[in-house]
Amino acid sequence: LACLSNALNEFQITCPWCWESYTLWLESEDTSVELIEDCQICCHPIQLHLHTEIDGSIKLQVERAN
């Protein structure tokens, strides 16, 4: 069973490959997380850096993955 204690957060991202924008839902974490997701439009790999700031805000950095 999956733990449902983490909230889902909505992010509007722009693919660094095809430059299309779309919505991505990610679980919030207490620390930094790195993920690789395929673009929903062009299927190229995207590296996601999700980080929770001290003030509780969540930052997402998006870049091309190899």
KEZA-303332 format. One line per field, with one value per residue: residue in three letters; x, y, z of N, C-alpha, C, CB in turn. Coordinates in steps of 0.02 Angstrom, whole numbers, m for minus. Glycine has a CB too. Layout:
# KEZA-303332
rest = c(ALA	...)
n.X = c(X	...)
n.Y = c(Y	...)
n.Z = c(Z	...)
ca.X = c(X	...)
ca.Y = c(Y	...)
ca.Z = c(Z	...)
c.X = c(X	...)
c.Y = c(Y	...)
c.Z = c(Z	...)
cb.X = c(X	...)
cb.Y = c(Y	...)
cb.Z = c(Z	...)
***
This chain:
# KEZA-303332
rest = c(LEU	ALA	CYS	LEU	SER	ASN	ALA	LEU	ASN	GLU	PHE	GLN	ILE	THR	CYS	PRO	TRP	CYS	TRP	GLU	SER	TYR	THR	LEU	TRP	LEU	GLU	SER	GLU	ASP	THR	SER	VAL	GLU	LEU	ILE	GLU	ASP	CYS	GLN	ILE	CYS	CYS	HIS	PRO	ILE	GLN	LEU	HIS	LEU	HIS	THR	GLU	ILE	ASP	GLY	SER	ILE	LYS	LEU	GLN	VAL	GLU	ARG	ALA	ASN)
n.X = c(42	22	88	m12	14	87	59	m14	55	27	111	154	241	372	429	600	644	545	478	344	208	138	35	96	85	152	210	235	385	492	622	753	722	760	702	666	567	467	429	262	220	324	397	533	665	655	738	695	706	655	623	599	583	644	541	432	386	380	497	529	642	679	759	848	867	990)
n.Y = c(m60	110	256	388	508	615	765	800	904	1031	1070	1180	1145	1171	1083	1050	1003	1002	1118	1129	1162	1089	1013	944	827	806	721	801	822	809	838	860	798	701	664	570	598	559	671	721	753	746	637	636	619	702	787	811	918	925	1024	1066	1218	1308	1389	1315	1322	1249	1209	1182	1125	1107	1012	952	777	650)
n.Z = c(0	m37	40	89	146	98	10	m150	m272	m391	m540	m669	m807	m928	m1063	m1087	m1207	m1315	m1290	m1257	m1146	m999	m870	m720	m590	m432	m285	m129	m38	108	87	m34	m198	m340	m498	m648	m782	m924	m1055	m1079	m1204	m1308	m1267	m1230	m1107	m950	m824	m659	m523	m367	m229	m60	19	164	211	176	47	m117	m237	m409	m524	m694	m819	m965	m977	m998)
ca.X = c(0	59	76	m47	25	115	9	4	62	21	163	150	311	386	478	661	657	497	453	272	191	85	30	125	68	205	203	282	433	524	691	763	710	774	663	667	500	463	383	196	208	375	425	603	674	663	763	657	736	602	654	557	620	634	476	380	371	410	528	541	688	669	811	854	903	1025)
ca.Y = c(0	173	304	445	565	671	799	810	974	1042	1111	1193	1143	1177	1033	1080	975	1024	1183	1128	1166	1045	1007	884	819	771	720	844	786	852	848	865	736	705	614	575	586	572	724	695	770	720	576	641	618	766	782	855	929	950	1043	1104	1271	1314	1420	1269	1326	1195	1233	1130	1143	1060	1015	893	719	614)
ca.Z = c(0	m42	93	61	190	59	m32	m220	m292	m463	m570	m740	m830	m1000	m1082	m1114	m1274	m1367	m1266	m1243	m1075	m975	m797	m690	m520	m395	m212	m93	4	157	67	m107	m236	m412	m536	m721	m810	m995	m1075	m1099	m1274	m1354	m1237	m1211	m1034	m916	m755	m614	m457	m323	m165	m14	51	237	223	156	m25	m156	m299	m458	m579	m750	m869	m1008	m951	m1051)
c.X = c(43	40	44	m37	53	61	34	5	61	76	148	222	314	442	540	681	611	465	378	262	135	87	58	107	122	189	255	325	463	595	694	753	728	738	678	598	505	412	318	181	258	410	500	609	688	686	725	693	683	632	605	601	604	565	417	361	409	434	541	586	683	728	812	892	935	996)
c.Y = c(62	219	367	508	626	700	802	884	980	1090	1119	1194	1152	1127	1068	1051	1005	1092	1186	1130	1118	1041	941	884	779	773	766	801	835	870	858	797	750	647	623	554	597	627	692	709	737	657	578	643	688	752	834	858	963	963	1084	1154	1272	1343	1376	1272	1271	1222	1173	1158	1088	1069	951	838	684	545)
c.Z = c(0	16	62	103	153	13	m104	m235	m367	m487	m644	m765	m905	m1016	m1111	m1182	m1327	m1350	m1258	m1167	m1058	m899	m774	m616	m486	m320	m181	m48	54	138	m8	m140	m308	m445	m610	m745	m885	m1009	m1099	m1173	m1321	m1329	m1223	m1134	m1006	m845	m713	m547	m414	m255	m124	23	126	253	201	83	m62	m222	m345	m513	m631	m798	m910	m971	m1010	m1062)
cb.X = c(m47	46	143	m121	72	176	m6	m46	127	m49	233	111	344	406	449	718	647	442	475	239	172	91	m43	203	m1	273	209	246	490	523	736	832	635	851	588	724	446	443	414	142	210	426	411	635	730	596	841	585	802	543	719	521	603	689	472	320	390	359	595	475	762	600	880	889	856	1100)
cb.Y = c(0	209	322	430	546	647	869	773	1005	1071	1080	1261	1077	1250	984	1070	899	972	1237	1065	1238	975	1015	882	786	803	648	898	752	818	789	893	712	702	621	531	632	507	769	724	846	774	518	706	570	807	793	830	974	899	1084	1056	1339	1358	1487	1280	1396	1137	1271	1103	1151	1071	1027	911	670	608)
cb.Z = c(60	m109	131	56	247	18	m5	m267	m263	m480	m558	m756	m810	m1021	m1133	m1065	m1272	m1376	m1314	m1274	m1055	m1006	m774	m701	m510	m409	m185	m53	m38	224	88	m123	m229	m427	m522	m753	m778	m1033	m1130	m1056	m1283	m1367	m1283	m1242	m1015	m916	m751	m605	m462	m318	m178	37	19	268	187	196	m53	m167	m284	m487	m554	m786	m836	m1074	m911	m1035)
***
